[in-house]
């Protein structure tokens, strides 16, 4: 090779290296900067919930229309002393609602049942555990209902009973709708 050709090939290789290095630097991801403290998540949700405003059921997600148990007190105006008693009652009950000891066992059995690997004895054990939990929940609900009634006046108790009846009717309606949906899904499959 002549000197001219060597020089041109060296310059060409140098230009190729520079061109390739600029392309590779252009594809490098930018360094992440730390968010200021005001933007960090403190475990708090936005006002639209965990999933945002437009996913899974709109503003409130699946919980649309639910009032967290306060629907039974709708239309009832409580006095200041009644509000204080109600707050005390709710705080005392909140401390009692701790997970039961058999949660892990129940989860394990539910997983086996879903996968189809549960024996009939395990399914029977799961059913008895679920029935026991339901009885505990019903007893706690009745006790809470009696405690709330002791705070309310006779007039307020009438409205409370009316609200409970409406809530029960809505629950039955939802239950029948779920059964209809399940039935239509079974037919289509």
WOGIUR-V502062 format. One record per residue. SS is DSSP state (H for helix, E for strand, - for the rest). PHI is phi in radians with two decimals (* if undefined). Layout:
# WOGIUR-V502062
SS;PHI
SS;PHI
This chain:
# WOGIUR-V502062
-;*
-;-1.47
H;-1.09
H;-1.11
H;-1.19
H;-1.07
H;-1.08
H;-1.13
H;-1.17
H;-1.15
H;-1.11
H;-1.11
H;-1.11
H;-1.09
H;-1.13
H;-1.13
H;-1.10
H;-1.11
H;-1.12
H;-1.18
H;-1.21
H;-1.18
H;-1.15
H;-1.19
H;-1.19
H;-1.18
-;-1.56
-;-1.20
-;-1.29
-;-1.23
-;-1.19
-;-1.39
-;-1.70
-;-1.28
-;-1.33
-;-1.16
-;-1.01
-;-1.22
-;-1.65
-;-1.10
-;-1.44
-;-1.79
-;1.45
-;-1.65
-;-1.67
E;-1.29
-;-1.22
-;-1.77
E;1.63
-;-1.26
-;-1.65
-;1.66
-;-1.30
-;-1.88
-;-1.81
-;0.93
-;1.73
-;1.48
-;-0.97
-;-1.79
H;1.15
H;-1.28
H;-1.55
-;-1.05
-;1.54
-;-1.40
-;-2.08
-;1.11
-;1.58
H;-1.40
H;-1.13
H;-1.22
H;-1.74
-;-1.10
-;1.44
-;-1.90
-;-1.67
-;-1.66
-;-1.32
H;-1.07
H;-1.19
H;-1.15
H;-1.06
H;-1.12
H;-1.10
H;-1.11
H;-1.08
H;-1.09
H;-1.07
H;-1.13
H;-1.17
H;-1.20
H;-1.25
H;-1.07
H;-1.22
H;-1.36
-;-1.44
-;-1.90
-;-1.01
-;-1.26
-;-1.19
-;-1.55
H;-1.06
H;-1.11
H;-1.08
H;-1.15
H;-1.07
H;-1.08
H;-1.15
H;-1.12
H;-1.10
H;-1.11
H;-1.15
H;-1.10
H;-1.40
-;1.47
-;-1.75
-;-1.33
-;-1.42
H;-1.14
H;-1.16
H;-1.17
H;-1.14
H;-1.14
H;-1.10
H;-1.08
H;-1.11
H;-1.14
H;-1.11
H;-1.17
H;-1.12
H;-1.12
H;-1.08
H;-1.11
H;-1.10
H;-1.11
H;-1.11
H;-1.10
H;-1.13
H;-1.13
H;-1.13
H;-1.14
H;-1.13
H;-1.12
H;-1.06
H;-1.14
H;-1.14
H;-1.14
H;-1.05
H;-1.16
H;-1.44
-;-1.40
-;-1.43
H;-1.07
H;-1.14
H;-1.19
H;-1.13
H;-1.08
H;-1.11
H;-1.06
H;-1.09
H;-1.10
H;-1.12
H;-1.12
H;-1.11
H;-1.10
H;-1.13
H;-1.11
H;-1.10
H;-1.12
H;-1.13
H;-1.12
H;-1.09
H;-1.12
H;-1.10
H;-1.17
H;-1.13
H;-1.09
H;-1.12
H;-1.10
H;-1.10
H;-1.08
H;-1.10
H;-1.22
H;-1.20
H;-1.15
H;-1.18
H;-1.27
-;-1.46
